[in-house]
Amino acid sequence: MRQHLHLRPKTNFTSAMMRIRNTTTMAVHKFFQEKGYIFIHTPILSSNDCEGAGQLFTVKVSDGKINGNEKKSSEFFNVPAFLTVSGQLHLEAMAGGISKVYTFSPAFRAERSATSHHLAEFYMIEAELSFTESLEDIMQLMEGLIKFITQETLESSSEDIGFVHQRNSVSSEHLKVIESMIKNDFIRMPYEEALDILNKNNDSSNIQWGDDLQRAHEKALVKHCGNVPVFVTDYPEELKPFYAKQNPDNRTVAGLDLLIPGVGELCGGTLREDRYDLLHQKLKSKSLLNSLSWYLELREFGSCPHGGFGMGFDRYLQFLVGMSNIKDVTAFPRWTDHCPL
């Protein structure tokens, strides 16, 4: 059915999945609205790469027929423009005046991957919180969001979730994992402790300080912790983006990933570097001073300690319904070499 996307909504499975997606979407807005967050429509078109990953879709004007033999392209703006990979930097600008903001919008990654966990176009939940100097504040917000939307969806879409679970032959153990996630506190551990656990309990692991955790490592760590979601915090500076706040040890940054059963990384977040001199130095070292001068000005002309996170909505749904492939939790999936309509 992935070859005939326009016909998929006529199937019972896709119809049920879209109803579940709708319920969870409304639960996300309900959670943030009840906590006093303001919804922001962050731009789809952007002149910067938020995380420095370099995997961007470039936007150009097409002159002539799309399927013609000849076509010319040109810049529409006075700078190169891209489809956004994240609304975070724009949320930071808004948080400087509104304090608590969030967005729930599409994001795009030009990563040439056809795995069961990647899409070229997906939805991101992102939030920014001013006046915080603690990663714990960010973790409590993330944990509260996930527990709330999970409970709301289970209660409001129980019939559809039951149908999808039956269709996917989801085991009863998966339901126990979801129930355990709602009832238990998420585990917190620093990156260094996570390395020790993996190296002591996984014969195939030989991870050194500074190595990034692969998906297999993430799943093994969650399994070791009893299939309860795990926050891994305080990563080496080189593993996190330039905006992550440097810790007092000058070795790590106040960044975190949330790992969940069966999926691995679901969320990432940081305290943002609010010290002008340090941020200036980082931007200069990465040759980003010109393109992100406005971001630096947020610190120069008045700022406050703040932080936030991003969560892949499609990946969350994949976990919730026990879906083996992320392409089946959205109506019109896009991935490498596949954009049929």
N, C-alpha and C positions, 0 to 999 in steps of 0.2 A: 504493500500500500504506500510505501514511501516514494514509489515511482509515479503515483497518481494522487498527489496531495489534495487536489480539488475534490476527490471522492471520499477522502478519509472521514470527513464529518458525518457521512451517512452511516458509519459503523457505530454500533453500540459502544464499543470500546473508546473511540475518540470522543464521542459525545459525553460519556461519563468523565473522561479525563478533563475535558474543557469545563464541565460543571465544577469539578474539584478545583481546578485552577482559578475559576471565578471566586469560589468561596474563600480560598486562601488569599487571593488578592485583596478582597474586602477586609479580611482579618488583619492583614498588614496595615492597611490604612486605619482601621479601628484602633489597633495597638498604639500607633504613633499619635493619633489625634487625642486619645485619652490621656497621653502623657505630655500634651502641650507642644508637640512638634509641629512645625509649619511645613507643608508640602511645597516643594520647589520644582518647577519644570526646568531642569538643567539642559543646556544646549546639546543637540545631537551633532551639530557641526562644531569643530574645535580646531584651534591652531596649535595645540600642543598634545604631546603624549604624556599622560599623567604619570605613568610608572616607568617611563624610559625603556619600555620593552621593545619598541621599534616595529611591532607587528600591527601596522595601521592600514586602513583602507583610505586611499587618497581620493578626494572629491574634486572632479574637474567638470567643466562644461563640455557637453558633446554637441558639436555642430554637424548636422546631417542625420541621416537615418541610422538607427542603432544597428540594424542588420545589413547596412550598405557596405560596399567594397571600400569606400573612402570615407574617412571621418577625421575631423580635427578636434583637438581638445585644447582648452585654455584655462587659465586661472580665473575664477570668478571674483575672488577676494584679492586684496593686495598682498596677501601672504598665503602660503600653502595651507590647505584646509583638509581635515580628516574627519572620518566618522569617529565619534568619541569612544574611548575605551573605559571611561569612568567619569562620573559627575563630581568627583571628590573636590577638585580644586575650586570649582565654582561653588560648591556647598560651603567650603571654607570662607569664601568671600561673603556669602550670605550670612554665615554664622557670626561674623564680626558685627552684624547689626541686629540679628534676630535671635541669636543665642542657640536655639534648638531647631534644627532643620533636617529634612530628609527628602530623598527622591526615590522614585520607583520607575525606572525608565530603561529603554534598550541600551545595550552596549555592544561593541563590535570588536572582534579580534581577528586579524588576518593570519592566524596561526594555521599552517597547513597540516591539520590533524583530522583524522577520520575516526578517532577513538569513540567509545561509547559514552564518554564524559565531556565531549567538547562540541560546541556550536560556534558558528561564525557570528551569529546574531542571537543574543540572549538578553534576559532581563536581570537587572541588578537592583537590589535594595541597598541604599546607602544612607547613612545618617552621620550628622556632625553635631557635637556637643561642646559648647563653650564653658569656660570656667571649671575645667577639670585637670588635675595633675596626676591622676591615678588610672592605670590600666584597668583596675578593678571596676571603675565606673563604666568603662566600655564593655567589659565582660558581662557585667550584670545586665546591661541593656541588651546585648546580643542573646544572652541566655533567656531573658524575659521574653524577647520577641519570639524566639523559636518555640518555647513552651506554650506561649499564648496562641500562636497561629496553628500549632499542631493540635491543641485541645479544641480550638474553634472548628477546625476542619473535620476532625474526627466526629464531633457532635453534629455538625450541620450536614455533612456529606457522607454519613456512615454507609448508606446503601450503595452509593457510587464507589466508595473506597472498597467495600466488600466485593463488589463486582470486579473491579480492577485487580484486586488481590487474587481472586479466584482465577481470573483470566491469565494472570502471570504465574499462577501456582506458587504464590508467596507462602512461605512456611509460617506456622504459628509462632516460631521463634522470632520472626521479624516483628510481629505484633508485640511480643514481650519486650523487645528492644525499644520500641516506640514508647510503650507504657513506662519502662524504666527511665527513659530520657525525660519524661514529663515529671516523674516523681522525685528523681535524685538530683542532687547538685552536680553540675559539671565539674570535672577535675581540672585543676590548674597545676602546671609544672613549667619550670624554665627549660629552655632549649637544652642546656647542659645536662639536666636530669633525664630528658628524653633520650639523649644520646647514650647515656649510661644504661638505661633500661633496654634499649634496642640491642646494644652490643653484648649485654649479659644474657638476654633471653632469645636472641635470634642468631642462629649459627651462621646464617648467610650475611649478616650485617657486620660491616667494619667501617663504621662512620666516624670520620674525624671532625674535630672542631672546624667549622666553616663550611662543611658539606650541607647541601640542602636536603631536606627529607623528600624522598620519592614516594609515590602513591603506595607502594608496597610497605614502606616504612610506616606511613601514616595509618594504614589499616592494621598493621601489626601492633602498633602502639595502642590504638583504641581497643583492640581485642585483648591485649594484656591488662587493660584497665577495666575489664568486665563489660565491654561494649557500652560504656557510658561516654558521651562526648568529652573531648579533652581539649583544653586551651593550652597551647604551647607558647610561651612568652619569652621575651628578652633574647632575641636572635642576634647573632653577629651582625655588625653594621653592614657588611657587604652583601648580606642576603635580603635586605629590605630597601625600599625606595628612599630617595634623597630626603624626603620630607619627614622621615621617622625621627623622633626625638632621641638624641644621644643620652644614654644613661651615664651616671656619675663615674662608672668604671672605665669610660672612654673605650670600651671594647664591644659593648652591646648597645642595642637601641630598644626603646619601649614599643616593641611591635609584637603582634600575636597572630596566630592562626587557630581556627577552631576546626578540629577534626571530628568527624562523625562516623558511625559504623557503616561499613559497606561502600562508602563514597570517598572518604579521606577528607581533604580540605574543603570546607564549605564557606568559611568566612575568613577575612583577613582584616586587621585593623592596627592602628598605631595611635600613640600620642603624637601630635604634629610638632615639629620643631618651631617653637615660637621665638627663639632668640635670634635676633637679626644677624649678628656677626657670624654665628655658626651656620645659619642658612645661606648667607652670602657666600661663605667659603665653599659650601657643598655645591651650590649652583655654579660657582666659578670653576670648580674642579671638573664638572660635568659639561661645561660649555653651554649652560642653560640660562645665563644671566640675561641675554637679550630677549629670548622668547618668554621668559617667566619673570620679567622685571616687575610686572603688576603683582605677582604673587609675593615677591619680596617686599613690595610697598605695603602689603597688608601688615607686615611686622613693623615697618618703618614709621607708619602714621597711626599707630595705635592697634594693639592686639591684646590677646589674653591667652592663657594656657587652654588648649583645646585638643580634641581627638575625635576619632570616628572609625567607622568600619564599612565594609562592603560585603554583601552576601549574594551568592548566585541563586536566584529564585528557581530557575529550571533544575539546578542540581539538588536543591532542597526537595522539590517535588519528586525527583527521581528517587530520593531516599524514602520519602513518605509512602509512596505507592509500591516500592520495591521493584522499580522498573530497571531492566538490565541495560537499556539504551536511552540516553537523554533525548534522542530525536523523537521519541514517542510521547513526550510530556508537553509538547508545544504543537500548535496547529500546522504551521508552515516552517519546518526546520530548514536552516541553511547551513551547509558545511562545504568543505573543499570540493570544488567541481560540481556542486549541486545547488542550483537556484532555478528550478524549472518554471516557476510562475510568480 
